[in-house]
Amino acid sequence: MQNDFTMHQFRLFLKVAETGSISKAAISLGIPQPAISRLVGRMETISGVVLFERSSRGVLLTAAGEIFRKHALQALYHHDLAFSEVQNTIGILHGEVRIATPESVANILFFPLIKRFQALHPQVRVRVTTSSSVSIPSLIDNDVVDIGIIADTHTLPALPLEQLCREDLYLIGPRGSNEMNQDSITLTDIASLPLILNGMSGGFRSLIDSAFEKLKLKPEIKIEIDSNEPMLELVLSGEGFSILPFSAIAGKSRFSQLAAVKIIDPTISRGILLIASINRPFPAVCREATFQIRSIMQEHAESAKWNWKPW
């Protein structure tokens, strides 16, 4: 029908909503700006409501536009799901899968996962992002991602969970320093070292703080910072030591001058879990992604020092 919305219109509308700018959406999509403006205007005429508030700074969804966005996402999702499932009957995967993991897991997983999909399923778009474990469940609930990997360091969400592995925390420091020339180190010995720790509340920082508290130790925390990369740069420059999962430095050539020593008395560890939405269908492309995630993580378990034994 003449007044029906098309998938093309939905995609354009969502790109404008995502970027907050018709000009940015035009650049991203490679479509002339006037064409997108006309299509957005056409959608507002068909729906009978204003979808965007315009200003010199860009566009913002109206209340009606926000409602429309949720339905546009669902319409596109079911469109792509139908296409993917039909293609799967002839052995071809098609569509998009969106995955979010913590930074340390992404360091090991993302490159081989993307390369594997390029080789096995070239018609599938793999979109990956890093986020904190506490934020990933809300990304799934809000249909920003399809699959997440989280740690069990927060209250677990009411979503389907699959236990993948456990990982211990390590003392990270400059290679060749006295503290790093040993197989293990006690938490008591670590307490006297200048520490550079992740400053975000919760997460594995809560495990570290709890371990020190149980031993009635007051660590020498020199710097707190909310991202692994600059934290590791500070360690590399000799500012102090950090406590992280080994996966944070595994395979990173620019951190080849860093070493990791297992923390004992007590061992500090966290579980790694796979999660997905309970409210949406799980298409073949997502099932394939979860299979490949399990496979790749197990293949890299030794180099990442992930404990893949049954819980």
Residue, then its C-alpha position, 0 to 999 in steps of 0.5 A: m500500500q502507498n502509505d505503508f512504511t518500508m524497511h528502508q524508511f525504518r533503517l533511515f529513521l533509526k540511523v537519524a535517531e542514533t546519530g541525532s543528526i540528518s547530516k551525520a546519518a546522510i554521511s554514514l549511509g552515503i545518501p544525500q541529506p535532502a533525500i533523508s530529509r524528504l523521507v523523514g518528512r514523508m514518514e511524519t506525514i504518513s504517521g500524522v505525528v512529529l517524530f523529531e524535534r529540529s534545532s541548530r544542533g541536530v534532531l531529537l526524538t519526540a515522545a511519539g518518535e521514541i514510541f515509533r523507534k521501539h516499533a521500528l526496531q522490532a519490525l526490522y528485527h523480525h524482518d531480518l529474522a525471517f530472512s535469516e531463518v529462510q536463508n538458514t534452510i539452504g545453509i546460508l547465514h545472513g543478517e547481523v549479530r551484536i555482541a558486548t563483552p568486558e574489555s579484557v574478554a574483548n582483547i582475546l575474543f573479538f579479532p578471531l570471532i570477526k575473522r571466523f565469521q568473515a571466512l565462514h559466513p561472509q553475509v553476516r555483519v558482526r558488531v562488537t562493543t566493550s562495556s562493563s559487566v554491570s551495563i551489558p544486561s541493560l544493553i540486551d534489555n534495550d535491544v542494543v546487543d543480542i549477546g553479552i559476556i559478563a562476570d559474576t561480580h554483580t547481582l546476576p540479571a534475570l536473563p538466560l545464563e551459561q557459565l563459560c569459565r573462571e579466571d583468576l586475578y594477577l599482579i601485573g608489573p614491569r617485566g624483570s622487576n623483583e616482584m615479577n620474578q616469581d611464580s606467585i605472590t601473596l596478597t600480604d606482599i602486594a599490600s605494600l606495593p604502589l598499586i594502580l587499580n580500576g576505580m569503578s565500583g563493583g566489578f573485580r575491584s569489589l573482589i580485590d577490596s573484599a580480599f584485602e578487608k578479609l586479611k585486615l590489610k590496607p593496600e597502598i593505592k597510588i592511582e585509581i583509573d577507570s580503564n585498563e589501557p591507560m592503567l597498563e600504560l602507567v604500569l609500563s612507565g613504572e608508576g606502580f603495579s596493578i591487579l587484573p585478569f591475565s586476559a587484559i595483557a594476553g596477546k598485546s604486543r605493546f604490553s610485551q614488557l609487562a609480566a603477570v604473577k598469580i595471586i595466592d593466599p587468597t586466590i581471587s577469581r571471577g566467573i565468566l558467563l554468556i547471556a542473551s535476551i529472554n524476550r526476543p527470538f534467538p535467530a540462527v545467526c545468534r546461535e552460530a555466534t554463541f557456538q563460535i564464542r564458546s569455541i574461540m574462548q575454549e581454544h584460547a583458554e590456555s593463553a588467556k589463563w581461563n579455567w575451562k573446567p566444570w564449575 
